[in-house]
Amino acid sequence: MPYDKRSDLPDNVRNVLPPHAQDIYQEAFNSAWDEYKDPEERRGNASREETAHRVAWAAVKSKYDKGQDGNWHPKQE
């Protein structure tokens, strides 16, 4: 169930992440969806979808931090 466009992303992603972070999430999710199609490639009993969401959030967190204001902000390099 890869995401074709930003508007297809889950509400909890679209409602909290800025557009660029949504793009990162979408790209990482879609990539992980393909990469972890075989259960042997996943940790524990995680589903393909669960694994793809975890990878996507990790990708976002590598570039963005959640601020004390509750919003996501690009990390300062």
GIWODA-V793050 format. One record per pair of residues at least 12 apart in sequence whose ideal C-beta (glycine too) atoms are under 8 Angstrom apart, sorted by sequence separation. I is the first residue (numbers start at 1). J is the second residue. D is the distance in Angstrom with one decimal. If there is no record, write none. Layout:
# GIWODA-V793050
i=(I;I)
j=(J;J)
d=(D;D)
This chain:
# GIWODA-V793050
i=(13;36;60;63;6;9;33;36;6;9;33;36;6;9;32;33;36;6;32;5;30;32;3;29;32;29;31;32;3;29;2;3;28;29;2;28;26;28;2;25;28;1;2;24;25;27;28;25;24;25;24;21;24;24;21;13;17;21;18;17;1;21;18;18;20;16;17;16)
j=(25;48;72;75;19;22;48;51;22;25;49;52;23;26;51;52;55;26;52;26;52;54;26;52;55;53;55;56;29;55;29;30;55;56;30;56;56;58;33;56;59;33;34;56;57;59;60;59;59;60;60;60;63;64;63;56;60;64;64;64;49;72;71;72;74;71;72;72)
d=(5.5;5.9;7.4;6.0;7.1;6.0;6.7;4.7;5.1;6.6;7.8;6.6;7.1;6.2;6.2;4.6;7.6;6.4;4.1;8.0;7.9;8.0;5.0;4.8;3.7;6.7;7.6;6.6;6.2;7.0;7.0;6.4;5.5;4.0;4.2;4.3;7.6;7.6;5.1;4.6;3.6;7.2;7.7;7.8;7.3;7.6;7.5;6.8;5.3;5.3;5.3;5.1;6.0;7.9;7.1;8.0;6.5;5.0;7.8;7.5;6.8;5.6;7.9;6.0;7.6;7.9;5.4;6.5)
